[in-house]
Amino acid sequence: MAIVADTDTGHTSKEGVMVTEAHKGQLDRDGYCVVRGLLNETETKPVRTRIEELWNGYHDYGWPHRHLQSWDPEDRDTPGGNYRSGSLQLPSMIESVFDDFTGNPKLVGAMEALLGGPVKRYTDQTIFKPAVYRAGRSFYHQDCFYWKLRPKVCLNCWIALDQVERGAIALGFQPGTHAIWRIQYHELYWDQVPQHGRDGAKYQRKRIALDAVDDSREDLIPGGPGDAYFFTNYTWHRGEPNLSGVNRGAYAIAYQLDRDDNLLSDDEFDALMDGAPQ
Ligand SMILES: O=C(O)CCC(=O)C(=O)O
C-alpha cells in the first residue's frame, strides 16, 4: 500500500489510513501511540464474540492444542461441552474470523504508515482475562526479548475489544524506553493464575526484573473497543489485571517490514542485551 504524506492535514492520504504526523511523532518520542477508533464495532465484535465462545467451550479443538491455552483444560463442564480456552496464539492460522481481523486494511495501512514501507504479518494473539480469576496482570517486558527482531523493523498493535482502564486490562507503557534500542534481560516468573500451553503443561512467563522498573514513569491509557495501541518491540509495556467483574479482551497483532533480514543473529542479540546474569 503506497502512502503519500499530506502536508496540509498531517494525515497520510491513502483512503482509510488514520495515522497522523502526531501519531508518528509520539511513536518516535515515547515508543508508542494510540490510534483511537482504528476499528469500528462491526469489525471488533465478531472476534470478541468468538473469543467468548471459545472460553465457553464452543469448539472442537483437542487438548493440548498448539494455538489454544487454558487455565483448566480438565474442566469440560461448560455450555459448549469442551474445555475453556484462554488466550490464543496465532489464531489467524486456525479460524477465518481471526485471519480477517488481523488482515484488516486499516490496520495494514496504519502499520505501513508507521513503519515506513510495505509490511507482512509477524504474529498475532488474543489476550483474554476472564473475571473469575481476578488476575491476568502482566509485568514489564519487551517483545524483542521473545522475538529477537532488529530495532525499527516491527510494531505490535494491541487492539482493545472492550472498555479498558486501570484494573480492567489496560496497557501501561514506560515512555522512551525504546529510544536506546537496547534489550533488557528478562527473568522467568509464574502468573498469579498460570495458563497451560501448547504441550499441556503450565508455563512461566518473562519479565524485566521489578527493581529495574521505575513505576512512577508509567503511562497507563484507558480506551474502548477498536482503539489501537501501537508500540515498538523495544518499548517496555505491561497489562493490567482484570478486577472489573466482567470478562475483558484485547487482540495483539505484530507486523514487520517486508524484507528478509529482520531477525537478529544470536551474537547480535547478545550484544544488545543489558543486565544479563554473568
Ligand atoms: O495485555 C497484556 O497483559 C500484555 C500484552 C502484551 O504484552 C503484548 O501484546 O505484547
The ligand as an ORCA input file, in Angstrom:
! r2SCAN-3c Opt
* xyz 0 1
  O      -2.189     -7.454     27.749
  C      -1.203     -7.875     28.381
  O      -1.242     -8.278     29.540
  C       0.127     -7.875     27.708
  C       0.062     -7.822     26.222
  C       1.423     -7.766     25.646
  O       2.386     -7.682     26.319
  C       1.624     -7.789     24.220
  O       0.658     -7.871     23.461
  O       2.809     -7.729     23.802
*
